[in-house]
Amino acid sequence: MVIRVQESTVRTPWNQSLIKAHETHLRTTLAELVSSEVIVRKIVQSLIRYGIAFIDDVPPNTTMTEMAVRRLFPPMKTFFGEMYTFSDVQDHADTAYTKQYLGLHTDNTYFCDAAGLQSLHCIRHVNGAGGENFFADGLYAALELKHCNPRAFEILTRVSVPAEYIEEGQYHKHSAPIIRVDPVSGEIVQLRLNVYDRAVFDSIPQAQMQDFYESFRVYLEIVQRIENQWSFKLNPGTVVIFDNWRVYHGRHAYTGSRTMTGCYVQRTDFLSKARILGIID
Ligand SMILES: [Fe+2]
């Protein structure tokens, strides 16, 4: 008999106390990464299991960040580029390109196929403070919702929520549920959450709006609980990689001048690597 290892069976939902207790599993250095296949496997395993991993001691520039990520996965090319670098200079009509507070979200809800992973590296922050990032495990929150309010969970798996992104030469639009469940296995396969990219909500009749928003409010209350969030300052030298189909990210407002670099990774390239390494089937 062939025993198949589904991605979901190796996932560990986490809240703040659990992820902090497992932090050593999530961290490696660039020197270890470039010299060891075991470390490559460790990072991919952390990304499958917890949806987040860190590479420390990376020189704070785009070239070395790209080298670190390419050791694991090819960057995904979008209209932001392959490697992207952003500050508060508004090169794109995206909220990331500001100094504002950004609540927990996933990226690319407007793409037909949202990036599977995202990497971020703060390569410079001078003359100011703030900008701490915070992360929350959407898998944990969705399972909590399913347990305590099955009706709200069902509504969020069924209602398609439209999102769009418009700038000069670009018009991306996609509609899908906030919690996407595999119709056969019932497993949670993708979480989508971005109030900044919402489009005209024309996918359900007006009469169903109240139920949707009540369910959404209950879910957001779980997602935003302080005990479910992991908050820290990303300093130059540390690359964080996280699952954009699972882990919500946000950041506090900041002052001064800050530059972030990073890239997206396609879901299929992430899972391909995990299969090659024997982590999932
Ligand atoms: Fe984002």
Boltz pocket constraint, residues with backbone or C-beta under 6 A from the ligand:
constraints:
  - pocket:
      binder: B
      contacts: [[A, 96], [A, 105], [A, 106], [A, 107], [A, 249]]
      max_distance: 6.0
